[in-house]
């Protein structure tokens, strides 16, 4: 069975630590700092934005289980770098 070929890493207009503004999607208009960048999938994780709910099953590490909110990646085309000198 053939495996899916990985997309080559491309150059993006943002990097980790940059201040960005979301220009599309549910979080439109909000600003945040980039936590991590995945160049092969062209997705970024922004601190405190695009939160999704994750249900955790009880385990030895977490006997209580529960529901947590984590940041989900969004496509790099949905963010715009904010120039700190103009804000």
C-alpha positions as CSV (number, residue, x, y, z in Angstrom):
1,X,0.0,0.0,0.0
2,X,1.4,3.4,-1.0
3,X,1.9,6.0,1.7
4,X,0.9,9.6,1.4
5,X,3.8,11.8,0.4
6,X,4.6,14.7,2.8
7,X,4.3,18.2,1.5
8,X,7.6,20.1,1.3
9,X,8.1,22.7,4.0
10,X,7.5,26.2,2.6
11,X,8.5,29.7,3.7
12,X,5.7,31.4,5.6
13,X,5.2,35.1,6.4
14,X,5.0,34.5,10.2
15,X,7.2,32.8,12.8
16,X,6.8,31.8,16.4
17,X,6.5,34.8,18.8
18,X,5.0,37.1,16.1
19,X,2.0,39.2,17.0
20,X,-0.8,38.4,14.5
21,X,-4.4,39.4,13.8
22,X,-6.9,36.8,12.7
23,X,-8.6,38.0,9.4
24,X,-10.9,35.0,8.8
25,X,-13.0,32.5,10.7
26,X,-14.8,32.6,14.1
27,X,-11.9,34.4,15.8
28,X,-11.9,37.3,13.2
29,X,-10.5,40.6,14.5
30,X,-8.7,39.1,17.6
31,X,-5.0,39.4,18.1
32,X,-2.6,37.0,19.7
33,X,1.0,35.6,19.8
34,X,2.0,32.6,17.7
35,X,2.9,29.7,19.9
36,X,4.1,27.3,17.2
37,X,4.3,27.0,13.4
38,X,4.0,23.8,11.3
39,X,5.6,24.6,7.9
40,X,4.6,21.3,6.2
41,X,0.9,21.7,6.9
42,X,1.0,25.6,6.8
43,X,-0.8,25.9,10.1
44,X,-0.1,28.0,13.2
45,X,-1.3,27.8,16.8
46,X,-2.1,31.1,18.4
47,X,-2.0,31.6,22.2
48,X,-5.6,31.7,23.6
49,X,-7.4,31.6,20.3
50,X,-9.3,29.0,18.3
51,X,-10.1,26.9,21.4
52,X,-11.6,23.5,21.1
53,X,-13.0,21.2,23.8
54,X,-11.2,18.0,24.5
55,X,-12.8,15.2,26.5
56,X,-10.3,13.3,28.6
57,X,-10.9,9.7,29.7
58,X,-9.9,8.9,33.3
59,X,-6.4,7.3,33.4
60,X,-3.6,6.6,35.9
61,X,-2.1,10.0,35.1
62,X,-5.4,11.8,35.4
63,X,-7.8,9.8,37.5
64,X,-10.6,12.4,37.4
65,X,-10.7,12.8,33.6
66,X,-12.8,15.8,32.5
67,X,-13.1,18.4,29.8
68,X,-10.2,20.7,28.8
69,X,-9.9,23.5,26.3
70,X,-6.9,23.5,24.0
71,X,-5.7,25.7,21.1
72,X,-6.4,24.3,17.7
73,X,-4.2,25.1,14.7
74,X,-5.5,27.4,12.0
75,X,-4.3,28.0,8.4
76,X,-1.6,30.6,8.0
77,X,-3.7,32.4,5.3
78,X,-6.2,33.3,8.0
79,X,-3.7,35.5,10.0
80,X,-2.0,38.8,9.2
81,X,1.2,39.9,10.9
82,X,0.7,43.0,13.1
83,X,3.4,45.7,12.9
84,X,3.9,46.7,16.6
85,X,5.0,50.2,15.5
86,X,1.6,50.9,13.9
87,X,-0.6,49.6,16.7
